[in-house]
Amino acid sequence: MKKYLLYLLRWQLSSPILAICLCYLKLGTVWNTIIANLIGGCIFYWVDKLIFKD
């Protein structure tokens, strides 16, 4: 249950990254979303590895 709650918290933290990229980058919605997802992937890959570590 603890891992699940940490994962849900992590999921919520990804929303501000997407919002910031959509608001401040001026490349268009599709490119902003792609960049936001790449940034989120670079950050949260490591967080997910810690959460789901055996």
C-alpha positions as CSV (number, residue, x, y, z in Angstrom):
1,M,0.0,0.0,0.0
2,K,2.9,2.4,0.8
3,K,4.3,1.9,-2.7
4,Y,0.9,2.6,-4.2
5,L,0.5,5.8,-2.3
6,L,4.0,7.0,-3.2
7,Y,3.2,6.2,-6.8
8,L,0.0,8.3,-6.7
9,L,1.9,11.2,-5.1
10,R,4.5,10.9,-7.8
11,W,1.8,10.9,-10.5
12,Q,0.4,14.1,-9.0
13,L,3.8,15.8,-9.0
14,S,4.0,15.2,-12.8
15,S,1.1,17.5,-13.4
16,P,2.9,20.8,-12.5
17,I,5.7,19.9,-14.9
18,L,3.3,19.5,-17.8
19,A,1.5,22.7,-16.8
20,I,4.7,24.8,-16.6
21,C,5.8,23.6,-20.0
22,L,2.4,24.3,-21.5
23,C,2.3,27.8,-20.1
24,Y,5.9,29.0,-20.6
25,L,7.2,27.3,-23.7
26,K,6.1,28.9,-26.9
27,L,6.4,26.0,-29.3
28,G,2.8,25.0,-29.7
29,T,0.7,22.6,-27.6
30,V,1.9,19.4,-29.2
31,W,5.6,20.3,-28.9
32,N,5.2,21.6,-25.4
33,T,3.5,18.4,-24.4
34,I,6.3,16.3,-25.9
35,I,8.9,18.3,-24.1
36,A,7.1,18.1,-20.8
37,N,6.8,14.3,-21.1
38,L,10.5,14.0,-21.9
39,I,11.4,16.1,-18.9
40,G,9.0,14.2,-16.7
41,G,10.4,10.9,-18.0
42,C,13.9,12.0,-17.2
43,I,12.9,13.0,-13.6
44,F,10.4,10.3,-12.7
45,Y,12.2,7.3,-14.2
46,W,14.6,7.5,-11.2
47,V,11.8,8.2,-8.7
48,D,9.9,5.1,-10.0
49,K,13.0,3.0,-9.7
50,L,13.2,4.0,-6.0
51,I,9.5,3.4,-5.4
52,F,9.4,0.0,-7.1
53,K,12.8,-1.2,-5.9
54,D,12.6,-4.7,-4.4
